[in-house]
Amino acid sequence: MLYEFKSKATGNVVMTGPVAERLLGIVGREPAAKGIFTVEQMPEAIAALKAAIEREAAERSDTADSDDEHTLEAARSVSLRQRAWPLIDMLSTALAAKQPVTWGL
């Protein structure tokens, strides 16, 4: 399943279901077939995503000195920062243009 985020202020952003649902959960939204971020909701959503990125970065740095296999695998995986950046960029651009961001499956 794919989620497509759209705004008149930006190009579209397409994400796989698990990634989009994780990001929606971080900003306090239930995964749904359709949804919207209003201009008023965007600053809080951006802040929540950035805070989650910082928490993950801190966790990764805390375990960076470990040699266990789980830690090494986590270091090779795609970070939350990499996955969330397109949505953060979209929300920031849409906020500046005062345009909502919608999504659908």
matplotlib code that plots the C-alpha trace (Angstrom):
import matplotlib.pyplot as plt

x = [0.0, 1.2, 0.3, 0.5, 0.8, -0.3, -0.2, -0.7, 2.6, 4.8, 5.2, 3.7, 5.4, 4.7, 5.6, 5.1, 2.3, 4.6, 6.7, 3.8, 1.9, 4.9, 5.2, 1.5, 1.7, 4.6, 2.4, -0.5, -2.6, -4.3, -3.5, -6.5, -7.3, -7.6, -6.5, -5.4, -2.9, -4.3, -1.9, -2.6, -1.6, 1.7, 4.0, 3.1, 3.5, 6.9, 8.0, 6.9, 8.8, 12.0, 11.7, 11.4, 14.4, 16.5, 15.4, 16.4, 19.7, 20.4, 19.6, 21.8, 24.7, 24.2, 24.6, 27.3, 30.1, 28.4, 29.5, 26.4, 24.7, 21.4, 23.3, 25.2, 22.1, 20.4, 23.3, 22.9, 19.2, 17.5, 17.2, 14.0, 15.7, 16.0, 12.5, 10.8, 12.7, 10.5, 7.4, 9.0, 10.2, 6.7, 5.0, 7.5, 7.0, 3.2, 3.2, 5.1, 2.6, -0.3, -1.6, -2.9, -1.3, -3.7, -3.0, -4.7, -4.1]
y = [0.0, 3.5, 6.9, 9.9, 13.3, 16.3, 20.1, 22.9, 24.4, 21.4, 18.3, 15.0, 12.7, 9.0, 6.7, 3.0, 2.2, 1.3, 4.4, 6.8, 5.2, 5.5, 9.2, 9.8, 8.1, 10.4, 13.5, 12.0, 11.0, 7.7, 6.0, 6.6, 6.3, 10.1, 13.0, 16.6, 18.7, 22.2, 25.2, 25.6, 21.9, 22.0, 23.7, 21.1, 18.2, 19.5, 19.9, 16.4, 14.9, 16.8, 15.8, 12.1, 12.5, 13.9, 11.1, 8.5, 10.2, 10.3, 6.6, 5.7, 7.6, 6.0, 2.6, 3.5, 2.0, -1.4, -4.3, -6.3, -7.4, -5.6, -2.3, -2.9, -3.6, -0.5, 1.6, 0.2, 0.8, 3.9, 6.5, 8.3, 11.5, 10.1, 8.8, 11.9, 14.6, 14.6, 15.1, 17.7, 19.6, 19.4, 20.6, 23.5, 24.6, 24.3, 26.2, 29.1, 29.1, 28.7, 25.7, 22.4, 19.0, 16.1, 12.4, 9.4, 5.8]
z = [0.0, -0.8, 0.7, -1.5, 0.2, -2.0, -1.7, -4.2, -2.9, -3.6, -5.7, -4.4, -1.9, -2.1, 0.8, 1.5, 4.0, 7.0, 6.6, 6.2, 9.1, 11.4, 10.5, 10.9, 14.3, 15.4, 14.7, 16.5, 13.5, 12.9, 9.6, 7.3, 3.7, 3.5, 5.7, 5.8, 7.6, 7.9, 7.9, 11.6, 12.3, 10.4, 13.0, 15.6, 13.1, 12.0, 15.6, 16.5, 13.6, 14.4, 18.1, 17.1, 14.8, 17.6, 20.0, 17.4, 16.8, 20.5, 20.8, 17.9, 19.3, 22.7, 21.2, 18.6, 20.7, 21.0, 18.8, 19.1, 15.9, 16.6, 17.0, 13.8, 11.9, 13.2, 12.1, 8.5, 8.4, 7.0, 9.7, 10.7, 9.5, 6.0, 5.9, 7.4, 5.5, 2.4, 4.6, 6.8, 3.7, 2.2, 5.4, 5.7, 2.1, 2.3, 5.6, 4.1, 1.2, 3.6, 1.7, 3.3, 2.8, 2.0, 1.8, 0.3, -0.4]

ax = plt.figure().add_subplot(projection="3d")
ax.plot(x, y, z, "-o")
ax.set_aspect("equal")
plt.show()
